[in-house]
């Protein structure tokens, strides 16, 4: 009798253990799925790692007299940006930012400034990719004729987006780190870093360009996550089409 009771008890214990194991399996699978989803989201949010260079042009003018903190700023990419031969940011993709601060020129206070920060990239498939991008360089808008001339006379593409940004001009010599995310396709514009416009035309900015290029009286500096364009004597006015070289943080 005792043997029968012990046998039945053993069966009950084994059945309970099997049920518990089977219930925990789906839970483990759910946990693994959640972990994978989190990893995918983290990878997606880091689509443009720190140090990625993104060229842009202002879609609308920004004027210190009219601008106020919180105003939307919009720029666009002038060319397709490539990574390992694939387009990661198509031409004319919107880059959205905002004014962080503004001060207009006046007789009593002749200096002027505008602070701007770029927050996200509005992809053409509807996605919005968050970024933190500072303005590494700024220059006057390109003239159509100058751009066509540059493209026709230069068959060498821009250096990779991961090229170092310190130092002088943008010569093509020397070794460079592997391409990171964005780079100009070959034959789109010059590979030089224009410090002063020549012949009355404006040259395109390059990945190694720094500060204000060819715009007298203006200066560029970082202020937290924002980039501040300022003038000590005139009102800061950035025309539509103003060139920007952005660098993600």
FINU-412062 format. One line per 3 residues: number of its first residue (from 1); their letters; for each residue x, y, z of C-alpha. Coordinates in steps of 0.2 Angstrom, whole numbers, plus 5000, padded with zeros to 4 digits. Layout:
BEGIN
NUM> a> X:Y:Z  ...
This chain:
BEGIN
1> xxx> 5000:5000:5000  5014:5012:5005  5023:5008:4989
4> xxx> 5008:5012:4978  5006:5029:4988  5024:5033:4985
7> xxx> 5023:5028:4967  5008:5040:4964  5017:5054:4974
10> xxx> 5032:5052:4962  5021:5053:4947  5013:5069:4953
13> xxx> 5030:5077:4957  5037:5073:4940  5021:5080:4931
16> xxx> 5022:5096:4941  5040:5098:4937  5037:5095:4918
19> xxx> 5022:5108:4919  5033:5121:4927  5047:5118:4914
22> xxx> 5035:5120:4900  5028:5136:4907  5045:5144:4909
25> xxx> 5050:5140:4891  5038:5153:4883  5043:5166:4896
28> xxx> 5062:5163:4892  5058:5165:4874  5048:5181:4877
31> xxx> 5063:5188:4887  5075:5183:4873  5063:5192:4861
34> xxx> 5062:5208:4871  5081:5208:4873  5083:5207:4854
37> xxx> 5070:5220:4851  5080:5232:4863  5096:5228:4854
40> xxx> 5088:5232:4837  5081:5248:4844  5098:5253:4851
43> xxx> 5106:5250:4835  5093:5260:4825  5095:5275:4837
46> xxx> 5114:5274:4834  5112:5274:4815  5123:5289:4813
49> xxx> 5137:5287:4826  5147:5301:4833  5159:5309:4821
52> xxx> 5148:5307:4806  5149:5321:4793  5133:5327:4785
55> xxx> 5133:5341:4772  5118:5352:4771  5110:5368:4764
58> xxx> 5098:5379:4773  5080:5378:4766  5075:5395:4772
61> xxx> 5085:5410:4778  5088:5413:4796  5089:5431:4802
64> xxx> 5093:5437:4820  5080:5451:4819  5066:5439:4816
67> xxx> 5072:5423:4824  5067:5418:4842  5071:5403:4853
70> xxx> 5061:5387:4848  5059:5392:4830  5060:5378:4818
73> xxx> 5075:5377:4806  5076:5366:4791  5090:5361:4780
76> xxx> 5092:5348:4766  5106:5337:4760  5113:5343:4743
79> xxx> 5119:5326:4737  5116:5307:4740  5126:5302:4755
82> xxx> 5134:5285:4754  5140:5271:4766  5150:5256:4759
85> xxx> 5143:5260:4741  5125:5261:4747  5114:5277:4749
88> xxx> 5110:5280:4767  5103:5298:4766  5096:5302:4749
91> xxx> 5098:5319:4741  5086:5333:4747  5082:5323:4764
94> xxx> 5077:5336:4777  5087:5339:4792  5077:5347:4806
97> xxx> 5083:5359:4820  5078:5374:4830  5084:5391:4836
100> xxx> 5091:5390:4853  5094:5409:4856  5094:5425:4845
103> xxx> 5100:5443:4847  5097:5456:4834  5109:5470:4830
106> xxx> 5104:5488:4836  5113:5505:4838  5114:5502:4856
109> xxx> 5120:5485:4855  5129:5482:4838  5133:5463:4841
112> xxx> 5121:5450:4835  5120:5431:4836  5110:5416:4832
115> xxx> 5111:5399:4841  5105:5383:4831  5104:5365:4835
118> xxx> 5099:5350:4823  5089:5337:4831  5083:5324:4818
121> xxx> 5083:5318:4800  5067:5316:4792  5069:5301:4780
124> xxx> 5059:5300:4764  5052:5283:4770  5043:5292:4784
127> xxx> 5056:5288:4798  5063:5301:4809  5080:5298:4815
130> xxx> 5086:5307:4831  5103:5315:4830  5113:5328:4839
133> xxx> 5123:5338:4826  5134:5353:4828  5139:5365:4814
136> xxx> 5157:5361:4810  5158:5374:4796  5147:5387:4787
139> xxx> 5149:5395:4770  5139:5406:4758  5127:5398:4746
142> xxx> 5135:5389:4731  5132:5398:4714  5124:5386:4702
145> xxx> 5138:5390:4689  5152:5387:4702  5145:5370:4707
148> xxx> 5143:5365:4689  5161:5370:4686  5168:5361:4701
151> xxx> 5159:5345:4696  5165:5346:4678  5184:5350:4683
154> xxx> 5185:5337:4697  5184:5319:4695  5189:5314:4713
157> xxx> 5176:5311:4726  5175:5318:4743  5185:5309:4757
160> xxx> 5176:5298:4769  5164:5304:4782  5176:5298:4795
163> xxx> 5191:5308:4789  5199:5318:4803  5192:5336:4805
166> xxx> 5208:5344:4812  5221:5352:4802  5222:5363:4787
169> xxx> 5216:5360:4769  5206:5345:4763  5220:5337:4752
172> xxx> 5218:5319:4747  5235:5313:4752  5239:5301:4767
175> xxx> 5229:5287:4774  5212:5289:4781  5201:5278:4793
178> xxx> 5188:5267:4785  5172:5275:4779  5159:5277:4793
181> xxx> 5142:5282:4787  5141:5297:4775  5152:5302:4761
184> xxx> 5150:5312:4745  5149:5301:4729  5164:5303:4717
187> xxx> 5164:5318:4705  5151:5328:4714  5162:5342:4720
190> xxx> 5180:5347:4724  5191:5338:4737  5199:5354:4743
193> xxx> 5195:5364:4759  5191:5382:4753  5197:5395:4765
196> xxx> 5194:5410:4754  5183:5411:4738  5192:5413:4722
199> xxx> 5187:5422:4707  5171:5429:4715  5164:5411:4716
202> xxx> 5160:5401:4732  5168:5384:4733  5159:5369:4741
205> xxx> 5163:5365:4759  5173:5348:4762  5173:5336:4777
208> xxx> 5189:5345:4784  5181:5362:4783  5181:5372:4800
211> xxx> 5173:5387:4806  5166:5401:4795  5172:5401:4777
214> xxx> 5171:5416:4765  5159:5426:4776  5167:5441:4783
217> xxx> 5163:5447:4800  5155:5431:4807  5162:5418:4819
220> xxx> 5156:5401:4824  5158:5393:4841  5150:5379:4851
223> xxx> 5138:5382:4866  5132:5366:4874  5123:5356:4861
226> xxx> 5121:5372:4850  5131:5381:4837  5132:5400:4839
229> xxx> 5135:5411:4823  5139:5429:4829  5145:5446:4823
232> xxx> 5152:5460:4833  5146:5474:4821  5132:5468:4810
235> xxx> 5115:5458:4810  5117:5439:4808  5108:5434:4792
238> xxx> 5110:5417:4784  5103:5416:4767  5093:5401:4760
241> xxx> 5105:5389:4753  5119:5393:4765  5131:5379:4766
244> xxx> 5133:5369:4782  5144:5355:4787  5137:5345:4801
247> xxx> 5145:5333:4813  5135:5322:4824  5139:5321:4843
